[in-house]
Amino acid sequence: MQRISLPNLLWYDNRPREITFPDGWEVEVLQPPGFRKPALDREGLERAFREPIGCPPLEELAGEAREVVIVFDDITRPTPVKEVLPFILGPLRAAGIPEANIRFIPALGMHGAMNNIDFRKKLGGDAVEKYPIYNHNPYENCEYLGESPTGIPVYINREFMYCDLRIGIGCITPHVHVGFGGGGKIVLPGISGVQTIKAWHGEVSKRGPETMGLGRTEGNVMYEEIKHVVRMSGLQVKVDALINDRGQITDLFVGDPLEEYAVGIEVAREHYGTPSSPGKDVVVANAYAKYNEMAICMLMSLMTVNLQRGVVVLMVDAPEGQVCHYLIRSFGKEYGGEFYMRMGPPPPGVKIIVCTAYPDRTMCDLFAPIEAVTVTRDWEQTLALLVEEFPDGASAAVIPDGTMQFFA
């Protein structure tokens, strides 16, 4: 048997899983170069803070601050925030800022709230016990800043706007709308009000849908709007990481949220860029970094599978299930959030298998009716179905993390 190790259970002891294929099958692993990069050591992390891009060092900014907010990406993103916190909290302490004047806010956008378990995974127990953490509520307590230059209403988290030093922590990974996540997304949609988020997903996206897509940033209408809102919000410092297939930071960019991001995405293009290999009988797409948004895996899968006759397998272990998204997920048998679209069956020639130890009846609502999906509990059951479908052998592609790659 051919054996392939896949990353798995990022926030649950980070234990990889092994899948196998019959010896006669043609199996190709579609892996980007950045997945095998080593983790940055302490010196590498420290250097990024010592040499910020486009803004003064944090020590200088902290010296003039009284109230500090640190916004971090939520549990749907792989950033190991606790690894960079010492390089932020150290300068704040040195500047004499009391712990009571430092607070954390997860950039939820319209995702469901985080809990204490989530906070400890992202920030570490010490930070959770020393500093207040306030979930972002897009429906209330958002301050109106006026209209953006293109005319959308801008509402931003009130606690964020109260502070005079505003810092964000996140990661750069491919994103279906803005090309790459990270950068100013920590503000829009991260800590924006519902009016702003809906305008951004609706009115703004309609201005140029052809400019959007995985890895596409040049002239991207949604990212252009982010730039306006970030400047209006007063975010001073952004920390952005690139991540390997072990959930480790391989590159770190610190500085002005627009300038550091511009540098970071150029490195990210090669880091996550993956050669395409279309027309496969079987595509196995693993969900790792954003395992609780497994629908992202379908994008690369449908570009790789033989649409006349093929099988897509999504590998996903999400103990807490798929993320609650108040804008696009289902909230009833026939309806959902304002931008929810009730999905039809997959293309006629394509079968979908979801292999998960934690199935539920709504987990597929962003890409297919559950009745159109075969659910398996383990790889052995999945492989038996694949061999039954292709008894004489097959061509297969394995995507190690369909939530964190794009076809370059």
Sequence and secondary structure as in RCSB ss.txt:
>XXXX:A:sequence
MQRISLPNLLWYDNRPREITFPDGWEVEVLQPPGFRKPALDREGLERAFREPIGCPPLEELAGEAREVVIVFDDI
TRPTPVKEVLPFILGPLRAAGIPEANIRFIPALGMHGAMNNIDFRKKLGGDAVEKYPIYNHNPYENCEYLGESPT
GIPVYINREFMYCDLRIGIGCITPHVHVGFGGGGKIVLPGISGVQTIKAWHGEVSKRGPETMGLGRTEGNVMYEE
IKHVVRMSGLQVKVDALINDRGQITDLFVGDPLEEYAVGIEVAREHYGTPSSPGKDVVVANAYAKYNEMAICMLM
SLMTVNLQRGVVVLMVDAPEGQVCHYLIRSFGKEYGGEFYMRMGPPPPGVKIIVCTAYPDRTMCDLFAPIEAVTV
TRDWEQTLALLVEEFPDGASAAVIPDGTMQFFA
>XXXX:A:secstr
 EEEEE   TTTTT  EEEEE TTSEEEE   GGGG     HHHHHHHHHS BSS  HHHHHHT SSEEEEEE T
TS   GGGTTHHHHHHHHHTT  GGGEEEEEE TTB    HHHHHHHH HHHHHHS B    TTSSEEEEEE TT
S EEEEEHHHHH SEEEEEEE  EETTTEE SGGGGTTTTTB HHHHHHIIIIIHHT GGG STT  TT HHHHH
HHHHHHHHT  EEEEEEE TTS EEEEEEESTTHHHHHHHHHHHHHHEE     BSEEEEE  TTGGGGGGHHHH
HHHHB SSSEEEEEE   TT S  BTTTSB SSS BSTT        TTEEEEEE SS  TTTTTTTS GGGEEE
ESSHHHHHHHHHHH TT  EEEEETTTTS EE 
